[in-house]
Amino acid sequence: MAGNEKDGYYCSICGGIPPDKIRTKRVLIDGKETGIDHLDFIFENVRKLQLTDGPAISKEIIKLVREFNYVPTKKEAVYAEALLKEYRQWEKEHA
């Protein structure tokens, strides 16, 4: 890894993002592994809202995911279902 806090970090071999700096998590959506950026940050913010209703949680997750990622309108329900499942798993791991 090369670079610094001011100029940013990059791989000294390929110039890309160093593996330890990647913030994109992979989620299985509609049978395809899909990268979702800032997922832990999104889940932390959703948890702070203390929502208990599944549809309300899904709605908030999708709203925040869209701030950092592209979500196809036609696939919104599939994304919401997969991300809610991922959120429930994340909750168990971060209890």
PyMOL CGO cylinders between C-alpha atoms (Angstrom):
from pymol import cmd
from pymol.cgo import CYLINDER

trace = [
    CYLINDER, 0.00, 0.00, 0.00, 1.23, 3.47, -0.80, 0.3, 1, 1, 1, 1, 1, 1,
    CYLINDER, 1.23, 3.47, -0.80, -0.07, 6.98, -0.23, 0.3, 1, 1, 1, 1, 1, 1,
    CYLINDER, -0.07, 6.98, -0.23, -1.09, 8.81, 2.90, 0.3, 1, 1, 1, 1, 1, 1,
    CYLINDER, -1.09, 8.81, 2.90, -4.06, 10.28, 4.76, 0.3, 1, 1, 1, 1, 1, 1,
    CYLINDER, -4.06, 10.28, 4.76, -3.87, 13.57, 2.82, 0.3, 1, 1, 1, 1, 1, 1,
    CYLINDER, -3.87, 13.57, 2.82, -3.51, 12.24, -0.72, 0.3, 1, 1, 1, 1, 1, 1,
    CYLINDER, -3.51, 12.24, -0.72, -5.32, 8.93, -0.24, 0.3, 1, 1, 1, 1, 1, 1,
    CYLINDER, -5.32, 8.93, -0.24, -4.15, 5.34, -0.23, 0.3, 1, 1, 1, 1, 1, 1,
    CYLINDER, -4.15, 5.34, -0.23, -3.59, 3.16, -3.27, 0.3, 1, 1, 1, 1, 1, 1,
    CYLINDER, -3.59, 3.16, -3.27, -2.09, -0.19, -4.16, 0.3, 1, 1, 1, 1, 1, 1,
    CYLINDER, -2.09, -0.19, -4.16, 1.58, 0.27, -5.03, 0.3, 1, 1, 1, 1, 1, 1,
    CYLINDER, 1.58, 0.27, -5.03, 1.31, -2.55, -7.56, 0.3, 1, 1, 1, 1, 1, 1,
    CYLINDER, 1.31, -2.55, -7.56, -1.87, -1.83, -9.52, 0.3, 1, 1, 1, 1, 1, 1,
    CYLINDER, -1.87, -1.83, -9.52, -2.83, 1.67, -8.35, 0.3, 1, 1, 1, 1, 1, 1,
    CYLINDER, -2.83, 1.67, -8.35, -6.30, 0.52, -7.24, 0.3, 1, 1, 1, 1, 1, 1,
    CYLINDER, -6.30, 0.52, -7.24, -7.90, 0.52, -3.82, 0.3, 1, 1, 1, 1, 1, 1,
    CYLINDER, -7.90, 0.52, -3.82, -5.88, -1.48, -1.27, 0.3, 1, 1, 1, 1, 1, 1,
    CYLINDER, -5.88, -1.48, -1.27, -7.84, -4.53, -0.03, 0.3, 1, 1, 1, 1, 1, 1,
    CYLINDER, -7.84, -4.53, -0.03, -7.85, -3.30, 3.57, 0.3, 1, 1, 1, 1, 1, 1,
    CYLINDER, -7.85, -3.30, 3.57, -9.51, -0.03, 2.50, 0.3, 1, 1, 1, 1, 1, 1,
    CYLINDER, -9.51, -0.03, 2.50, -12.42, -1.57, 0.58, 0.3, 1, 1, 1, 1, 1, 1,
    CYLINDER, -12.42, -1.57, 0.58, -15.75, -0.77, 2.22, 0.3, 1, 1, 1, 1, 1, 1,
    CYLINDER, -15.75, -0.77, 2.22, -17.95, -2.68, -0.23, 0.3, 1, 1, 1, 1, 1, 1,
    CYLINDER, -17.95, -2.68, -0.23, -19.77, -5.73, 1.13, 0.3, 1, 1, 1, 1, 1, 1,
    CYLINDER, -19.77, -5.73, 1.13, -21.18, -8.42, -1.12, 0.3, 1, 1, 1, 1, 1, 1,
    CYLINDER, -21.18, -8.42, -1.12, -24.81, -9.44, -0.76, 0.3, 1, 1, 1, 1, 1, 1,
    CYLINDER, -24.81, -9.44, -0.76, -26.66, -12.16, -2.64, 0.3, 1, 1, 1, 1, 1, 1,
    CYLINDER, -26.66, -12.16, -2.64, -29.46, -10.33, -4.48, 0.3, 1, 1, 1, 1, 1, 1,
    CYLINDER, -29.46, -10.33, -4.48, -31.69, -12.16, -6.92, 0.3, 1, 1, 1, 1, 1, 1,
    CYLINDER, -31.69, -12.16, -6.92, -29.17, -15.00, -7.09, 0.3, 1, 1, 1, 1, 1, 1,
    CYLINDER, -29.17, -15.00, -7.09, -26.24, -12.68, -7.92, 0.3, 1, 1, 1, 1, 1, 1,
    CYLINDER, -26.24, -12.68, -7.92, -23.49, -11.48, -5.65, 0.3, 1, 1, 1, 1, 1, 1,
    CYLINDER, -23.49, -11.48, -5.65, -23.88, -7.69, -5.58, 0.3, 1, 1, 1, 1, 1, 1,
    CYLINDER, -23.88, -7.69, -5.58, -21.50, -5.16, -4.06, 0.3, 1, 1, 1, 1, 1, 1,
    CYLINDER, -21.50, -5.16, -4.06, -23.11, -2.68, -1.67, 0.3, 1, 1, 1, 1, 1, 1,
    CYLINDER, -23.11, -2.68, -1.67, -20.91, 0.20, -0.58, 0.3, 1, 1, 1, 1, 1, 1,
    CYLINDER, -20.91, 0.20, -0.58, -21.02, 1.48, 3.04, 0.3, 1, 1, 1, 1, 1, 1,
    CYLINDER, -21.02, 1.48, 3.04, -23.29, -1.35, 4.20, 0.3, 1, 1, 1, 1, 1, 1,
    CYLINDER, -23.29, -1.35, 4.20, -22.01, -1.43, 7.80, 0.3, 1, 1, 1, 1, 1, 1,
    CYLINDER, -22.01, -1.43, 7.80, -22.44, 2.36, 8.03, 0.3, 1, 1, 1, 1, 1, 1,
    CYLINDER, -22.44, 2.36, 8.03, -25.99, 2.05, 6.66, 0.3, 1, 1, 1, 1, 1, 1,
    CYLINDER, -25.99, 2.05, 6.66, -26.90, -0.73, 9.08, 0.3, 1, 1, 1, 1, 1, 1,
    CYLINDER, -26.90, -0.73, 9.08, -25.48, 1.21, 12.03, 0.3, 1, 1, 1, 1, 1, 1,
    CYLINDER, -25.48, 1.21, 12.03, -27.64, 4.21, 11.11, 0.3, 1, 1, 1, 1, 1, 1,
    CYLINDER, -27.64, 4.21, 11.11, -30.75, 2.06, 10.67, 0.3, 1, 1, 1, 1, 1, 1,
    CYLINDER, -30.75, 2.06, 10.67, -30.18, 0.44, 14.07, 0.3, 1, 1, 1, 1, 1, 1,
    CYLINDER, -30.18, 0.44, 14.07, -30.00, 3.90, 15.69, 0.3, 1, 1, 1, 1, 1, 1,
    CYLINDER, -30.00, 3.90, 15.69, -33.58, 4.52, 14.51, 0.3, 1, 1, 1, 1, 1, 1,
    CYLINDER, -33.58, 4.52, 14.51, -34.77, 1.58, 16.69, 0.3, 1, 1, 1, 1, 1, 1,
    CYLINDER, -34.77, 1.58, 16.69, -37.32, 0.43, 14.12, 0.3, 1, 1, 1, 1, 1, 1,
    CYLINDER, -37.32, 0.43, 14.12, -39.06, -2.89, 14.79, 0.3, 1, 1, 1, 1, 1, 1,
    CYLINDER, -39.06, -2.89, 14.79, -41.32, -3.26, 11.75, 0.3, 1, 1, 1, 1, 1, 1,
    CYLINDER, -41.32, -3.26, 11.75, -39.73, -5.20, 8.87, 0.3, 1, 1, 1, 1, 1, 1,
    CYLINDER, -39.73, -5.20, 8.87, -41.20, -3.03, 6.08, 0.3, 1, 1, 1, 1, 1, 1,
    CYLINDER, -41.20, -3.03, 6.08, -40.10, 0.18, 7.87, 0.3, 1, 1, 1, 1, 1, 1,
    CYLINDER, -40.10, 0.18, 7.87, -36.58, -1.22, 8.28, 0.3, 1, 1, 1, 1, 1, 1,
    CYLINDER, -36.58, -1.22, 8.28, -36.46, -2.25, 4.60, 0.3, 1, 1, 1, 1, 1, 1,
    CYLINDER, -36.46, -2.25, 4.60, -37.66, 1.17, 3.49, 0.3, 1, 1, 1, 1, 1, 1,
    CYLINDER, -37.66, 1.17, 3.49, -34.96, 2.93, 5.52, 0.3, 1, 1, 1, 1, 1, 1,
    CYLINDER, -34.96, 2.93, 5.52, -32.25, 0.54, 4.35, 0.3, 1, 1, 1, 1, 1, 1,
    CYLINDER, -32.25, 0.54, 4.35, -33.19, 1.08, 0.68, 0.3, 1, 1, 1, 1, 1, 1,
    CYLINDER, -33.19, 1.08, 0.68, -33.28, 4.85, 1.21, 0.3, 1, 1, 1, 1, 1, 1,
    CYLINDER, -33.28, 4.85, 1.21, -29.76, 4.84, 2.66, 0.3, 1, 1, 1, 1, 1, 1,
    CYLINDER, -29.76, 4.84, 2.66, -28.38, 2.28, 0.21, 0.3, 1, 1, 1, 1, 1, 1,
    CYLINDER, -28.38, 2.28, 0.21, -29.49, 4.53, -2.66, 0.3, 1, 1, 1, 1, 1, 1,
    CYLINDER, -29.49, 4.53, -2.66, -27.33, 7.34, -1.27, 0.3, 1, 1, 1, 1, 1, 1,
    CYLINDER, -27.33, 7.34, -1.27, -24.18, 5.30, -2.03, 0.3, 1, 1, 1, 1, 1, 1,
    CYLINDER, -24.18, 5.30, -2.03, -25.29, 2.70, -4.60, 0.3, 1, 1, 1, 1, 1, 1,
    CYLINDER, -25.29, 2.70, -4.60, -27.43, 2.25, -7.68, 0.3, 1, 1, 1, 1, 1, 1,
    CYLINDER, -27.43, 2.25, -7.68, -30.63, 0.29, -7.01, 0.3, 1, 1, 1, 1, 1, 1,
    CYLINDER, -30.63, 0.29, -7.01, -32.63, -0.58, -10.15, 0.3, 1, 1, 1, 1, 1, 1,
    CYLINDER, -32.63, -0.58, -10.15, -36.24, 0.51, -9.69, 0.3, 1, 1, 1, 1, 1, 1,
    CYLINDER, -36.24, 0.51, -9.69, -37.56, -2.79, -11.07, 0.3, 1, 1, 1, 1, 1, 1,
    CYLINDER, -37.56, -2.79, -11.07, -35.44, -4.72, -8.53, 0.3, 1, 1, 1, 1, 1, 1,
    CYLINDER, -35.44, -4.72, -8.53, -36.20, -2.57, -5.47, 0.3, 1, 1, 1, 1, 1, 1,
    CYLINDER, -36.20, -2.57, -5.47, -38.37, -5.23, -3.78, 0.3, 1, 1, 1, 1, 1, 1,
    CYLINDER, -38.37, -5.23, -3.78, -35.73, -7.92, -4.35, 0.3, 1, 1, 1, 1, 1, 1,
    CYLINDER, -35.73, -7.92, -4.35, -33.01, -5.63, -2.97, 0.3, 1, 1, 1, 1, 1, 1,
    CYLINDER, -33.01, -5.63, -2.97, -35.18, -4.76, 0.03, 0.3, 1, 1, 1, 1, 1, 1,
    CYLINDER, -35.18, -4.76, 0.03, -35.81, -8.42, 0.84, 0.3, 1, 1, 1, 1, 1, 1,
    CYLINDER, -35.81, -8.42, 0.84, -32.14, -9.41, 0.53, 0.3, 1, 1, 1, 1, 1, 1,
    CYLINDER, -32.14, -9.41, 0.53, -30.89, -6.40, 2.47, 0.3, 1, 1, 1, 1, 1, 1,
    CYLINDER, -30.89, -6.40, 2.47, -33.39, -6.95, 5.28, 0.3, 1, 1, 1, 1, 1, 1,
    CYLINDER, -33.39, -6.95, 5.28, -32.17, -10.54, 5.56, 0.3, 1, 1, 1, 1, 1, 1,
    CYLINDER, -32.17, -10.54, 5.56, -28.57, -9.28, 5.62, 0.3, 1, 1, 1, 1, 1, 1,
    CYLINDER, -28.57, -9.28, 5.62, -29.51, -6.66, 8.23, 0.3, 1, 1, 1, 1, 1, 1,
    CYLINDER, -29.51, -6.66, 8.23, -31.07, -9.29, 10.51, 0.3, 1, 1, 1, 1, 1, 1,
    CYLINDER, -31.07, -9.29, 10.51, -27.85, -11.32, 10.29, 0.3, 1, 1, 1, 1, 1, 1,
    CYLINDER, -27.85, -11.32, 10.29, -25.76, -8.21, 10.94, 0.3, 1, 1, 1, 1, 1, 1,
    CYLINDER, -25.76, -8.21, 10.94, -27.91, -7.43, 14.01, 0.3, 1, 1, 1, 1, 1, 1,
    CYLINDER, -27.91, -7.43, 14.01, -27.18, -10.87, 15.48, 0.3, 1, 1, 1, 1, 1, 1,
    CYLINDER, -27.18, -10.87, 15.48, -23.44, -10.43, 14.91, 0.3, 1, 1, 1, 1, 1, 1,
    CYLINDER, -23.44, -10.43, 14.91, -23.42, -6.92, 16.45, 0.3, 1, 1, 1, 1, 1, 1,
    CYLINDER, -23.42, -6.92, 16.45, -25.72, -7.49, 19.41, 0.3, 1, 1, 1, 1, 1, 1,
]
cmd.load_cgo(trace, "trace")
